[in-house]
Each structure stands twice: as C-alpha cells, then as structure tokens.
Amino acid sequence: MRIESATLHRVRIPFRGSFGHALSSRSHSDAVLVELRDDQGGVGWGEILPRAYVTGETIEGVLERSGPALARRLLGSELLDREAVLGWIRQTLPEVGRELATFGGFEVALLDLAGHRHGFSLASVLLADPTAEPGPALPPGVIIGFEVATPDLKKHCVALRFKGRTHVKVKVGRDDDPERLAMITRVFGPKVPLRLDANAAWSADEAVARLAALREIPIASIEQPVPADDLAGLRAIRERSGVPVMADESVCSLADAERLVAERAADIFNVRPGKHGGAIASLQIVECARAAGIGIHLGTLVGESGVLSRLAEVFGRCVPGFACLDGKGQNRFLLESDVLRASDEPAAASEGPAGLDAPGLGVEVDPQIVAQRRVGEPTRLLASGG
C-alpha cells in the first residue's frame, strides 16, 4: 500500500442548539476531515477538531501548516502490512509536539485506509489481547452545560432521569452554581454523585472555597478547575478540598500525563482521543494512568462527527476501565447532519460485536455530504510521481 494523496476538507456543521462552558461557546462544528488515498484507489477518513485552548491548534494552522506538513511526511510511504502502519504511527507520534489533533486525524484516516487494504479493524488495534472479546457498549454520560437555563433545569433533569441516566457532568463557574447543583441533586438524588467541570474558570483558592460551599452536594470529582499549566493549583485543590481532581486540558500528550503523575496533580485523567493524537496516543495515556494508580474517564470533543464518535465508541469497548462515555452519540443528536452515509449510521452506533469486526474504522463517510458542508476549496497534496 503506497499513500498517493491527502486531501483536507474544512467542514462546518450547525448544531441543533448551542453549547457553552467557561472557556468557550459554540453553535456549530468547525472541523477538518482528512481523506487519504492509496495506489489502488482505497480511501480512509479521519477528523481533526482543533481547540486553541486545549492543544493550541486552530483551523487555519491545520490547513496552512500542520496538515500539509504531516501529509508530506506520509505521502509516498510504502506500508505493506499492519505492523508497518502501526510502526509509522508510533515512530511519528513523539515528533508532532502539540499538534495532536492534527496527528490524530491523520492516524485515524490511515488506520481506516489500511484496515480496508490489509484486512484489520480498529478494534483489533485497541484490544490488548487480540483473541479477547470487546466489552459491552458504555452507557452515555450526560453533560449539563450553561445552554440549559436555570429556570429550565429541573424539567431537563427530570427528562434525563426518566431515560435512566446516572452519569452526570455539570458545567460550573457561575454565581448561581449552588442553586443549579442543588436543583440537579434534588432530581437525581444523593446516590448520583455529580462530576463538576469548571473548564479552568477558577484559581486554586477560589476552587477550594467554592467546593467547601457545596458540602451538601454529592460530588464525584472536579474537572480542570484551574488553567491547564497550573499543576501546583491542581495539587493544592485535591489536597485541601478532598475532592478528586480530574485533569482535562492539562493532559493532552504523554509528556503531560507524566508531569501530572510526577507532580501528584490529578486523581483522574479525562481521556478524549480527539485531543491526544488518536487511538495509539490515547492508549499510552491510559497505560500511564494505570501504572500510576490514576483513574480514567472517557469523553468526546463537542461537535465530533461520526468519524471521531466512532473512535470513542470503539475505544470504550476495547479498553477496560471506563464507567461511561461523555457525549456518546452526539453526532446524531447534536449535529444538524452527520458526514456518514445514512445507511451506515446504525453501524456507527452498533453495540453488537459484529459491528467491531468491520475493516478500518467501520463507518463510511459520504463525499457528497462533505462537499455540501465544505468551506472553501479542499487542500489536496500528492505524492511525488503520483
């Protein structure tokens, strides 16, 4: 298999509603889809969701610099079997720095393309024991953000409870946090501890004070209460408040994870493949956490299409240790339209073992939908002599 071309498609897909937290609010997904083709006409797709406040990446940077640069490293490569593909990924990953979302998009596209060409599935890459059966599909973790107004919060939570939701994350960082959290607890009851997510809205002292004022609220963890680089603040919060601290924006690369371990700055890592650099990089984060006795939680990036959502679904079934998947199925309920072929959407949501046996990523992108949602002209790069 020789990689002949790489095409970057900027796509914009409106949300069915808005979504917001302390660092950002958005009403649409702005992503880059990676289309790789080989010398036999095969195609593989990946997705890049750059977040400036997470890895420092931007759409413009991906299209103008990091995407073309990574494409040039891959174009012309002769990857004759599965091990050659995985070798290229493992060799290149340590050299990409903070351009992790970009690398993840190319990695997923490569695994999708190579999986079809060489006859292996994404699940087979993720399973520690290739003979083992994947686990059951993870239950959804719901996220209650600021887009749910306080007067509407009770009704919203009642609907979630009737659906059987028991994994609840709540965005915090506003003055009416105590009122909102008390209302949520009254609906779900004290046996459903809440995961609070401050998205770096506080200082360490403010976080300790706010958590102390929430003694009547059952709290499972506080996610990213201070800016990503404030590891001393994270450590102080977990030591002074007694509330488990979940690192999110603070843990993107393996080097980040190792620093958090060394500084004793986190109890839990929020694993989101779209920010770590794809499947292999996310596995490295999980392995680091396990070795250090740190918990793991699985999440998604807001606005993921069925490409990245599929990666998260498969990851949660093949890598043990997760209780739920935040943002599960968001490509179906949040996006105005997905980029997958309609006939393949059930496969993207499949919870049966057969769905994980499909070669590559296991879903099919519809080029017509990509063209409809594309912003500007695609960036296409060819291998020399291609």
KEPA-78486 format. One record per residue (C-alpha): residue number from 0; residue in three letters; x, z, y. Coordinates in steps of 0.001 Angstrom, whole numbers, plus 500000, padded with zeros to 6 digits. Layout:
<pts>
<pt seq="NUM" type="ALA" x="X" z="Z" y="Y"/>
...
</pts>
This chain:
<pts>
<pt seq="0" type="MET" x="500000" z="500000" y="500000"/>
<pt seq="1" type="ARG" x="501500" z="498889" y="503317"/>
<pt seq="2" type="ILE" x="499964" z="500136" y="506558"/>
<pt seq="3" type="GLU" x="499241" z="496999" y="508596"/>
<pt seq="4" type="SER" x="497187" z="498123" y="511605"/>
<pt seq="5" type="ALA" x="495962" z="501174" y="513503"/>
<pt seq="6" type="THR" x="493053" z="500987" y="515941"/>
<pt seq="7" type="LEU" x="491987" z="503763" y="518307"/>
<pt seq="8" type="HIS" x="488325" z="503770" y="519334"/>
<pt seq="9" type="ARG" x="487234" z="506070" y="522128"/>
<pt seq="10" type="VAL" x="483602" z="507029" y="521455"/>
<pt seq="11" type="ARG" x="481144" z="509087" y="523468"/>
<pt seq="12" type="ILE" x="478052" z="510500" y="521751"/>
<pt seq="13" type="PRO" x="475454" z="512543" y="523699"/>
<pt seq="14" type="PHE" x="474333" z="515901" y="522348"/>
<pt seq="15" type="ARG" x="470690" z="516679" y="521694"/>
<pt seq="16" type="GLY" x="471236" z="519650" y="524005"/>
<pt seq="17" type="SER" x="474082" z="521294" y="525916"/>
<pt seq="18" type="PHE" x="476632" z="523763" y="524550"/>
<pt seq="19" type="GLY" x="478718" z="526233" y="526515"/>
<pt seq="20" type="HIS" x="481119" z="529158" y="526375"/>
<pt seq="21" type="ALA" x="483552" z="530913" y="528705"/>
<pt seq="22" type="LEU" x="486152" z="528126" y="528643"/>
<pt seq="23" type="SER" x="484006" z="525011" y="528629"/>
<pt seq="24" type="SER" x="480553" z="523495" y="528584"/>
<pt seq="25" type="ARG" x="479658" z="520025" y="527391"/>
<pt seq="26" type="SER" x="476702" z="517771" y="526766"/>
<pt seq="27" type="HIS" x="478432" z="515048" y="524754"/>
<pt seq="28" type="SER" x="481241" z="514458" y="522301"/>
<pt seq="29" type="ASP" x="484283" z="512568" y="523589"/>
<pt seq="30" type="ALA" x="486432" z="511619" y="520619"/>
<pt seq="31" type="VAL" x="488917" z="509074" y="519327"/>
<pt seq="32" type="LEU" x="488248" z="507510" y="515936"/>
<pt seq="33" type="VAL" x="491318" z="506291" y="514063"/>
<pt seq="34" type="GLU" x="490906" z="503158" y="511938"/>
<pt seq="35" type="LEU" x="493780" z="502365" y="509572"/>
<pt seq="36" type="ARG" x="494002" z="499171" y="507512"/>
<pt seq="37" type="ASP" x="496380" z="498214" y="504741"/>
<pt seq="38" type="ASP" x="497774" z="494915" y="503487"/>
<pt seq="39" type="GLN" x="494920" z="494486" y="501005"/>
<pt seq="40" type="GLY" x="492116" z="494888" y="503526"/>
<pt seq="41" type="GLY" x="491401" z="498536" y="502787"/>
<pt seq="42" type="VAL" x="490214" z="500791" y="505612"/>
<pt seq="43" type="GLY" x="490366" z="504521" y="506312"/>
<pt seq="44" type="TRP" x="488869" z="506545" y="509155"/>
<pt seq="45" type="GLY" x="489894" z="509730" y="510924"/>
<pt seq="46" type="GLU" x="488739" z="511597" y="514024"/>
<pt seq="47" type="ILE" x="490592" z="513165" y="516955"/>
<pt seq="48" type="LEU" x="488798" z="515743" y="519134"/>
<pt seq="49" type="PRO" x="491379" z="516735" y="521760"/>
<pt seq="50" type="ARG" x="490873" z="520029" y="523586"/>
<pt seq="51" type="ALA" x="493166" z="520682" y="526539"/>
<pt seq="52" type="TYR" x="492546" z="524450" y="526368"/>
<pt seq="53" type="VAL" x="493372" z="524557" y="522636"/>
<pt seq="54" type="THR" x="496358" z="522290" y="521869"/>
<pt seq="55" type="GLY" x="496871" z="520822" y="525349"/>
<pt seq="56" type="GLU" x="495756" z="517353" y="524259"/>
<pt seq="57" type="THR" x="493487" z="515078" y="526281"/>
<pt seq="58" type="ILE" x="491629" z="511859" y="525532"/>
<pt seq="59" type="GLU" x="493856" z="509968" y="527968"/>
<pt seq="60" type="GLY" x="497017" z="511381" y="526418"/>
<pt seq="61" type="VAL" x="495877" z="510432" y="522927"/>
<pt seq="62" type="LEU" x="495029" z="506856" y="523907"/>
<pt seq="63" type="GLU" x="498022" z="506217" y="526138"/>
<pt seq="64" type="ARG" x="500832" z="508146" y="524476"/>
<pt seq="65" type="SER" x="500495" z="510296" y="521369"/>
<pt seq="66" type="GLY" x="498163" z="507992" y="519426"/>
<pt seq="67" type="PRO" x="500226" z="504811" y="519833"/>
<pt seq="68" type="ALA" x="503464" z="506733" y="519217"/>
<pt seq="69" type="LEU" x="502202" z="508161" y="515944"/>
<pt seq="70" type="ALA" x="500763" z="504803" y="514928"/>
<pt seq="71" type="ARG" x="504180" z="503190" y="515354"/>
<pt seq="72" type="ARG" x="505711" z="505776" y="513024"/>
<pt seq="73" type="LEU" x="503149" z="504944" y="510347"/>
<pt seq="74" type="LEU" x="502809" z="501176" y="510703"/>
<pt seq="75" type="GLY" x="504745" z="499209" y="508145"/>
<pt seq="76" type="SER" x="505127" z="502198" y="505825"/>
<pt seq="77" type="GLU" x="505040" z="501365" y="502119"/>
<pt seq="78" type="LEU" x="503171" z="504234" y="500468"/>
<pt seq="79" type="LEU" x="502993" z="503254" y="496830"/>
<pt seq="80" type="ASP" x="501185" z="506270" y="495383"/>
<pt seq="81" type="ARG" x="499506" z="509574" y="496180"/>
<pt seq="82" type="GLU" x="502772" z="511535" y="496267"/>
<pt seq="83" type="ALA" x="504298" z="509095" y="498748"/>
<pt seq="84" type="VAL" x="501294" z="509586" y="501036"/>
<pt seq="85" type="LEU" x="501468" z="513378" y="500839"/>
<pt seq="86" type="GLY" x="505226" z="513213" y="501346"/>
<pt seq="87" type="TRP" x="504809" z="511223" y="504573"/>
<pt seq="88" type="ILE" x="502286" z="513783" y="505847"/>
<pt seq="89" type="ARG" x="504459" z="516797" y="505018"/>
<pt seq="90" type="GLN" x="507585" z="515196" y="506456"/>
<pt seq="91" type="THR" x="505941" z="514140" y="509729"/>
<pt seq="92" type="LEU" x="503811" z="517214" y="510435"/>
<pt seq="93" type="PRO" x="506667" z="519522" y="511587"/>
<pt seq="94" type="GLU" x="507753" z="516902" y="514134"/>
<pt seq="95" type="VAL" x="504475" z="516453" y="516052"/>
<pt seq="96" type="GLY" x="504688" z="519599" y="518189"/>
<pt seq="97" type="ARG" x="501376" z="520437" y="519850"/>
<pt seq="98" type="GLU" x="499841" z="517012" y="519249"/>
<pt seq="99" type="LEU" x="497964" z="518473" y="516311"/>
<pt seq="100" type="ALA" x="494514" z="516988" y="516835"/>
<pt seq="101" type="THR" x="496136" z="513553" y="517080"/>
<pt seq="102" type="PHE" x="498095" z="514028" y="513891"/>
<pt seq="103" type="GLY" x="495019" z="515363" y="512100"/>
<pt seq="104" type="GLY" x="493048" z="512241" y="512968"/>
<pt seq="105" type="PHE" x="495775" z="510018" y="511522"/>
<pt seq="106" type="GLU" x="496212" z="512247" y="508472"/>
<pt seq="107" type="VAL" x="492509" z="512109" y="507587"/>
<pt seq="108" type="ALA" x="492435" z="508332" y="508092"/>
<pt seq="109" type="LEU" x="495493" z="507977" y="505859"/>
<pt seq="110" type="LEU" x="494016" z="510183" y="503126"/>
<pt seq="111" type="ASP" x="490772" z="508206" y="503330"/>
<pt seq="112" type="LEU" x="492566" z="504859" y="503080"/>
<pt seq="113" type="ALA" x="495000" z="505957" y="500379"/>
<pt seq="114" type="GLY" x="492295" z="507733" y="498411"/>
<pt seq="115" type="HIS" x="490426" z="504462" y="498050"/>
<pt seq="116" type="ARG" x="493569" z="502473" y="497312"/>
<pt seq="117" type="HIS" x="495174" z="504895" y="494832"/>
<pt seq="118" type="GLY" x="492019" z="506473" y="493410"/>
<pt seq="119" type="PHE" x="492054" z="510107" y="494521"/>
<pt seq="120" type="SER" x="489665" z="512300" y="496504"/>
<pt seq="121" type="LEU" x="490206" z="514629" y="499440"/>
<pt seq="122" type="ALA" x="489084" z="517474" y="497174"/>
<pt seq="123" type="SER" x="491909" z="516769" y="494731"/>
<pt seq="124" type="VAL" x="494411" z="517184" y="497577"/>
<pt seq="125" type="LEU" x="492945" z="520540" y="498606"/>
<pt seq="126" type="LEU" x="492460" z="522166" y="495201"/>
<pt seq="127" type="ALA" x="495383" z="524406" y="494261"/>
<pt seq="128" type="ASP" x="494633" z="523661" y="490606"/>
<pt seq="129" type="PRO" x="493570" z="520019" y="490181"/>
<pt seq="130" type="THR" x="491713" z="520949" y="486989"/>
<pt seq="131" type="ALA" x="489652" z="523642" y="488730"/>
<pt seq="132" type="GLU" x="486066" z="523150" y="489795"/>
<pt seq="133" type="PRO" x="485298" z="523332" y="493533"/>
<pt seq="134" type="GLY" x="483335" z="526354" y="494674"/>
<pt seq="135" type="PRO" x="479756" z="526297" y="495930"/>
<pt seq="136" type="ALA" x="478903" z="524963" y="499353"/>
<pt seq="137" type="LEU" x="479420" z="527564" y="502063"/>
<pt seq="138" type="PRO" x="476387" z="528925" y="503882"/>
<pt seq="139" type="PRO" x="476139" z="527985" y="507559"/>
<pt seq="140" type="GLY" x="477452" z="530303" y="510218"/>
<pt seq="141" type="VAL" x="475280" z="530077" y="513322"/>
<pt seq="142" type="ILE" x="476679" z="530192" y="516837"/>
<pt seq="143" type="ILE" x="474578" z="531549" y="519682"/>
<pt seq="144" type="GLY" x="476006" z="530264" y="522952"/>
<pt seq="145" type="PHE" x="475112" z="530528" y="526599"/>
<pt seq="146" type="GLU" x="472886" z="527493" y="526296"/>
<pt seq="147" type="VAL" x="470282" z="529870" y="524843"/>
<pt seq="148" type="ALA" x="468911" z="531610" y="527940"/>
<pt seq="149" type="THR" x="468366" z="535352" y="527676"/>
<pt seq="150" type="PRO" x="464543" z="535085" y="528024"/>
<pt seq="151" type="ASP" x="464528" z="532655" y="525079"/>
<pt seq="152" type="LEU" x="466973" z="534597" y="522937"/>
<pt seq="153" type="LYS" x="464504" z="536675" y="520897"/>
<pt seq="154" type="LYS" x="462462" z="533645" y="519838"/>
<pt seq="155" type="HIS" x="465641" z="531750" y="518983"/>
<pt seq="156" type="CYS" x="466940" z="534584" y="516804"/>
<pt seq="157" type="VAL" x="463617" z="535053" y="515017"/>
<pt seq="158" type="ALA" x="463727" z="531384" y="514018"/>
<pt seq="159" type="LEU" x="467270" z="531797" y="512710"/>
<pt seq="160" type="ARG" x="466321" z="534884" y="510724"/>
<pt seq="161" type="PHE" x="463368" z="533103" y="509120"/>
<pt seq="162" type="LYS" x="465840" z="530424" y="508000"/>
<pt seq="163" type="GLY" x="467839" z="533120" y="506222"/>
<pt seq="164" type="ARG" x="470873" z="533044" y="508494"/>
<pt seq="165" type="THR" x="473095" z="536091" y="508016"/>
<pt seq="166" type="HIS" x="476416" z="534901" y="509503"/>
<pt seq="167" type="VAL" x="476067" z="535089" y="513270"/>
<pt seq="168" type="LYS" x="478590" z="534456" y="516037"/>
<pt seq="169" type="VAL" x="477682" z="535179" y="519645"/>
<pt seq="170" type="LYS" x="479454" z="533850" y="522720"/>
<pt seq="171" type="VAL" x="480193" z="536679" y="525169"/>
<pt seq="172" type="GLY" x="481808" z="537035" y="528561"/>
<pt seq="173" type="ARG" x="478850" z="537511" y="530926"/>
<pt seq="174" type="ASP" x="477448" z="540565" y="532636"/>
<pt seq="175" type="ASP" x="474320" z="540565" y="530504"/>
<pt seq="176" type="ASP" x="476243" z="540704" y="527206"/>
<pt seq="177" type="PRO" x="474906" z="544203" y="526309"/>
<pt seq="178" type="GLU" x="471314" z="543098" y="526835"/>
<pt seq="179" type="ARG" x="471749" z="539927" y="524803"/>
<pt seq="180" type="LEU" x="473591" z="541630" y="521946"/>
<pt seq="181" type="ALA" x="471032" z="544432" y="521743"/>
<pt seq="182" type="MET" x="468260" z="541857" y="521535"/>
<pt seq="183" type="ILE" x="470044" z="539963" y="518762"/>
<pt seq="184" type="THR" x="470663" z="543170" y="516800"/>
<pt seq="185" type="ARG" x="467004" z="544159" y="517049"/>
<pt seq="186" type="VAL" x="466032" z="540861" y="515433"/>
<pt seq="187" type="PHE" x="468679" z="540679" y="512690"/>
<pt seq="188" type="GLY" x="469024" z="544403" y="512064"/>
<pt seq="189" type="PRO" x="472088" z="546619" y="511770"/>
<pt seq="190" type="LYS" x="473120" z="545163" y="508401"/>
<pt seq="191" type="VAL" x="474092" z="541858" y="510043"/>
<pt seq="192" type="PRO" x="477328" z="542520" y="511955"/>
<pt seq="193" type="LEU" x="477943" z="540112" y="514810"/>
<pt seq="194" type="ARG" x="481095" z="538125" y="515385"/>
<pt seq="195" type="LEU" x="481712" z="538107" y="519130"/>
<pt seq="196" type="ASP" x="483615" z="535224" y="520745"/>
<pt seq="197" type="ALA" x="484958" z="535750" y="524251"/>
<pt seq="198" type="ASN" x="486916" z="532469" y="524493"/>
<pt seq="199" type="ALA" x="489726" z="534156" y="526452"/>
<pt seq="200" type="ALA" x="487377" z="535473" y="529148"/>
<pt seq="201" type="TRP" x="488848" z="538994" y="529398"/>
<pt seq="202" type="SER" x="492048" z="540930" y="529942"/>
<pt seq="203" type="ALA" x="493104" z="543399" y="527256"/>
<pt seq="204" type="ASP" x="491902" z="546410" y="529272"/>
<pt seq="205" type="GLU" x="488593" z="544723" y="530024"/>
<pt seq="206" type="ALA" x="488107" z="543835" y="526375"/>
<pt seq="207" type="VAL" x="488718" z="547411" y="525239"/>
<pt seq="208" type="ALA" x="486281" z="548728" y="527860"/>
<pt seq="209" type="ARG" x="483583" z="546180" y="527007"/>
<pt seq="210" type="LEU" x="483867" z="546807" y="523292"/>
<pt seq="211" type="ALA" x="483659" z="550549" y="523866"/>
<pt seq="212" type="ALA" x="480383" z="549992" y="525728"/>
<pt seq="213" type="LEU" x="478966" z="548201" y="522679"/>
<pt seq="214" type="ARG" x="479189" z="551118" y="520236"/>
<pt seq="215" type="GLU" x="475552" z="550680" y="519189"/>
<pt seq="216" type="ILE" x="476118" z="547049" y="518225"/>
<pt seq="217" type="PRO" x="477376" z="546259" y="514690"/>
<pt seq="218" type="ILE" x="480492" z="544170" y="515393"/>
<pt seq="219" type="ALA" x="482348" z="542315" y="512667"/>
<pt seq="220" type="SER" x="485133" z="541008" y="514919"/>
<pt seq="221" type="ILE" x="486064" z="539935" y="518428"/>
<pt seq="222" type="GLU" x="487348" z="536369" y="518621"/>
<pt seq="223" type="GLN" x="490002" z="535328" y="521150"/>
<pt seq="224" type="PRO" x="489236" z="537978" y="523791"/>
<pt seq="225" type="VAL" x="492319" z="537136" y="525914"/>
<pt seq="226" type="PRO" x="494266" z="533939" y="526732"/>
<pt seq="227" type="ALA" x="495980" z="532234" y="523825"/>
<pt seq="228" type="ASP" x="499536" z="533234" y="524755"/>
<pt seq="229" type="ASP" x="498737" z="536939" y="525302"/>
<pt seq="230" type="LEU" x="499758" z="538205" y="521882"/>
<pt seq="231" type="ALA" x="500536" z="541658" y="523271"/>
<pt seq="232" type="GLY" x="496977" z="541783" y="524583"/>
<pt seq="233" type="LEU" x="495561" z="540844" y="521195"/>
<pt seq="234" type="ARG" x="497619" z="543555" y="519523"/>
<pt seq="235" type="ALA" x="496544" z="546142" y="522095"/>
<pt seq="236" type="ILE" x="492866" z="545314" y="521606"/>
<pt seq="237" type="ARG" x="492959" z="545655" y="517820"/>
<pt seq="238" type="GLU" x="494927" z="548908" y="518068"/>
<pt seq="239" type="ARG" x="492941" z="550512" y="520879"/>
<pt seq="240" type="SER" x="489423" z="549374" y="520058"/>
<pt seq="241" type="GLY" x="489467" z="549485" y="516276"/>
<pt seq="242" type="VAL" x="487576" z="546164" y="516248"/>
<pt seq="243" type="PRO" x="489137" z="543430" y="514095"/>
<pt seq="244" type="VAL" x="490608" z="540659" y="516256"/>
<pt seq="245" type="MET" x="490156" z="537015" y="515266"/>
<pt seq="246" type="ALA" x="492689" z="534559" y="516657"/>
<pt seq="247" type="ASP" x="491361" z="531103" y="517508"/>
<pt seq="248" type="GLU" x="493063" z="529286" y="520385"/>
<pt seq="249" type="SER" x="496107" z="531466" y="519655"/>
<pt seq="250" type="VAL" x="496553" z="529931" y="516208"/>
<pt seq="251" type="CYS" x="496887" z="526153" y="516134"/>
<pt seq="252" type="SER" x="500227" z="525458" y="514460"/>
<pt seq="253" type="LEU" x="502003" z="527154" y="511570"/>
<pt seq="254" type="ALA" x="504521" z="528489" y="514107"/>
<pt seq="255" type="ASP" x="501609" z="530096" y="515993"/>
<pt seq="256" type="ALA" x="500417" z="531755" y="512804"/>
<pt seq="257" type="GLU" x="503872" z="533094" y="512041"/>
<pt seq="258" type="ARG" x="504195" z="534529" y="515567"/>
<pt seq="259" type="LEU" x="500832" z="536271" y="515260"/>
<pt seq="260" type="VAL" x="501945" z="537817" y="511991"/>
<pt seq="261" type="ALA" x="505255" z="538949" y="513460"/>
<pt seq="262" type="GLU" x="503543" z="540487" y="516494"/>
<pt seq="263" type="ARG" x="500763" z="542122" y="514418"/>
<pt seq="264" type="ALA" x="498362" z="540499" y="516853"/>
<pt seq="265" type="ALA" x="495448" z="539441" y="514623"/>
<pt seq="266" type="ASP" x="493330" z="540581" y="511712"/>
<pt seq="267" type="ILE" x="491689" z="537191" y="511074"/>
<pt seq="268" type="PHE" x="492588" z="533533" y="511662"/>
<pt seq="269" type="ASN" x="489846" z="531109" y="512668"/>
<pt seq="270" type="VAL" x="490741" z="528019" y="510654"/>
<pt seq="271" type="ARG" x="489451" z="524768" y="512148"/>
<pt seq="272" type="PRO" x="491051" z="521663" y="510610"/>
<pt seq="273" type="GLY" x="490466" z="519605" y="513760"/>
<pt seq="274" type="LYS" x="492840" z="521804" y="515787"/>
<pt seq="275" type="HIS" x="495509" z="522478" y="513125"/>
<pt seq="276" type="GLY" x="496509" z="518919" y="512318"/>
<pt seq="277" type="GLY" x="494235" z="518115" y="509392"/>
<pt seq="278" type="ALA" x="493970" z="519151" y="505762"/>
<pt seq="279" type="ILE" x="497594" z="519894" y="504815"/>
<pt seq="280" type="ALA" x="498327" z="521800" y="508033"/>
<pt seq="281" type="SER" x="495173" z="523888" y="507583"/>
<pt seq="282" type="LEU" x="496272" z="524769" y="504058"/>
<pt seq="283" type="GLN" x="499577" z="526001" y="505472"/>
<pt seq="284" type="ILE" x="497730" z="528253" y="507935"/>
<pt seq="285" type="VAL" x="495626" z="529682" y="505100"/>
<pt seq="286" type="GLU" x="498708" z="530302" y="502951"/>
<pt seq="287" type="CYS" x="500419" z="532086" y="505843"/>
<pt seq="288" type="ALA" x="497366" z="534293" y="506362"/>
<pt seq="289" type="ARG" x="497114" z="535192" y="502688"/>
<pt seq="290" type="ALA" x="500781" z="536121" y="502466"/>
<pt seq="291" type="ALA" x="500385" z="538454" y="505454"/>
<pt seq="292" type="GLY" x="497097" z="540031" y="504336"/>
<pt seq="293" type="ILE" x="495205" z="538434" y="507218"/>
<pt seq="294" type="GLY" x="491584" z="537359" y="506796"/>
<pt seq="295" type="ILE" x="490411" z="533767" y="507197"/>
<pt seq="296" type="HIS" x="487296" z="532256" y="508702"/>
<pt seq="297" type="LEU" x="486281" z="528588" y="508666"/>
<pt seq="298" type="GLY" x="484915" z="526821" y="511729"/>
<pt seq="299" type="THR" x="484497" z="523439" y="513352"/>
<pt seq="300" type="LEU" x="485072" z="521942" y="516789"/>
<pt seq="301" type="VAL" x="481922" z="521388" y="518822"/>
<pt seq="302" type="GLY" x="480988" z="517716" y="518773"/>
<pt seq="303" type="GLU" x="482521" z="516705" y="515455"/>
<pt seq="304" type="SER" x="481108" z="513561" y="513889"/>
<pt seq="305" type="GLY" x="480532" z="513251" y="510162"/>
<pt seq="306" type="VAL" x="484238" z="512469" y="509693"/>
<pt seq="307" type="LEU" x="485633" z="515874" y="510703"/>
<pt seq="308" type="SER" x="482489" z="517661" y="509496"/>
<pt seq="309" type="ARG" x="483095" z="516222" y="506038"/>
<pt seq="310" type="LEU" x="486665" z="517529" y="506094"/>
<pt seq="311" type="ALA" x="485424" z="521039" y="506918"/>
<pt seq="312" type="GLU" x="482756" z="520926" y="504191"/>
<pt seq="313" type="VAL" x="485228" z="519846" y="501518"/>
<pt seq="314" type="PHE" x="487865" z="522301" y="502744"/>
<pt seq="315" type="GLY" x="485409" z="525192" y="502444"/>
<pt seq="316" type="ARG" x="484533" z="524274" y="498875"/>
<pt seq="317" type="CYS" x="488086" z="523717" y="497669"/>
<pt seq="318" type="VAL" x="489939" z="526531" y="499442"/>
<pt seq="319" type="PRO" x="488665" z="530000" y="498466"/>
<pt seq="320" type="GLY" x="488301" z="532954" y="500809"/>
<pt seq="321" type="PHE" x="485712" z="531837" y="503357"/>
<pt seq="322" type="ALA" x="482313" z="533510" y="503762"/>
<pt seq="323" type="CYS" x="480611" z="530767" y="505762"/>
<pt seq="324" type="LEU" x="481196" z="527611" y="507797"/>
<pt seq="325" type="ASP" x="480514" z="527795" y="511522"/>
<pt seq="326" type="GLY" x="478956" z="524595" y="512830"/>
<pt seq="327" type="LYS" x="478049" z="523336" y="509356"/>
<pt seq="328" type="GLY" x="476215" z="520020" y="509539"/>
<pt seq="329" type="GLN" x="476454" z="519829" y="513322"/>
<pt seq="330" type="ASN" x="476935" z="516060" y="513119"/>
<pt seq="331" type="ARG" x="473292" z="515869" y="512018"/>
<pt seq="332" type="PHE" x="471625" z="518384" y="514327"/>
<pt seq="333" type="LEU" x="473806" z="518341" y="517458"/>
<pt seq="334" type="LEU" x="474751" z="514685" y="517924"/>
<pt seq="335" type="GLU" x="472228" z="512148" y="519176"/>
<pt seq="336" type="SER" x="473599" z="509864" y="516466"/>
<pt seq="337" type="ASP" x="476422" z="510029" y="513972"/>
<pt seq="338" type="VAL" x="479004" z="507329" y="513207"/>
<pt seq="339" type="LEU" x="478347" z="507341" y="509458"/>
<pt seq="340" type="ARG" x="476289" z="504732" y="507672"/>
<pt seq="341" type="ALA" x="472775" z="506104" y="507307"/>
<pt seq="342" type="SER" x="472750" z="505622" y="503536"/>
<pt seq="343" type="ASP" x="475856" z="507795" y="503227"/>
<pt seq="344" type="GLU" x="474681" z="510767" y="505286"/>
<pt seq="345" type="PRO" x="473382" z="512592" y="502204"/>
<pt seq="346" type="ALA" x="476862" z="512246" y="500711"/>
<pt seq="347" type="ALA" x="478335" z="513894" y="503797"/>
<pt seq="348" type="ALA" x="476043" z="516872" y="503265"/>
<pt seq="349" type="SER" x="476306" z="516830" y="499482"/>
<pt seq="350" type="GLU" x="476670" z="520177" y="497828"/>
<pt seq="351" type="GLY" x="476997" z="518805" y="494312"/>
<pt seq="352" type="PRO" x="480347" z="518397" y="492512"/>
<pt seq="353" type="ALA" x="479795" z="514631" y="492177"/>
<pt seq="354" type="GLY" x="479953" z="514238" y="495934"/>
<pt seq="355" type="LEU" x="483500" z="515597" y="495967"/>
<pt seq="356" type="ASP" x="484693" z="513113" y="493358"/>
<pt seq="357" type="ALA" x="484301" z="510157" y="495718"/>
<pt seq="358" type="PRO" x="487621" z="508500" y="496632"/>
<pt seq="359" type="GLY" x="489124" z="509250" y="500007"/>
<pt seq="360" type="LEU" x="487039" z="511199" y="502472"/>
<pt seq="361" type="GLY" x="483822" z="510451" y="500627"/>
<pt seq="362" type="VAL" x="481825" z="509091" y="503568"/>
<pt seq="363" type="GLU" x="481630" z="505669" y="505191"/>
<pt seq="364" type="VAL" x="481892" z="505012" y="508916"/>
<pt seq="365" type="ASP" x="479618" z="502307" y="510342"/>
<pt seq="366" type="PRO" x="481694" z="499972" y="512561"/>
<pt seq="367" type="GLN" x="478545" z="498808" y="514374"/>
<pt seq="368" type="ILE" x="477729" z="502346" y="515488"/>
<pt seq="369" type="VAL" x="481356" z="502824" y="516555"/>
<pt seq="370" type="ALA" x="481093" z="499661" y="518681"/>
<pt seq="371" type="GLN" x="477828" z="500862" y="520226"/>
<pt seq="372" type="ARG" x="479300" z="504233" y="521174"/>
<pt seq="373" type="ARG" x="482725" z="502955" y="522199"/>
<pt seq="374" type="VAL" x="484001" z="503489" y="525738"/>
<pt seq="375" type="GLY" x="486245" z="500626" y="526874"/>
<pt seq="376" type="GLU" x="488218" z="498331" y="524631"/>
<pt seq="377" type="PRO" x="489862" z="499636" y="521442"/>
<pt seq="378" type="THR" x="493617" z="500060" y="521273"/>
<pt seq="379" type="ARG" x="494947" z="498053" y="518302"/>
<pt seq="380" type="LEU" x="498529" z="498196" y="517068"/>
<pt seq="381" type="LEU" x="500030" z="496015" y="514326"/>
<pt seq="382" type="ALA" x="502964" z="496449" y="512003"/>
<pt seq="383" type="SER" x="505859" z="494162" y="512801"/>
<pt seq="384" type="GLY" x="505362" z="490946" y="510882"/>
<pt seq="385" type="GLY" x="501684" z="491824" y="510417"/>
</pts>
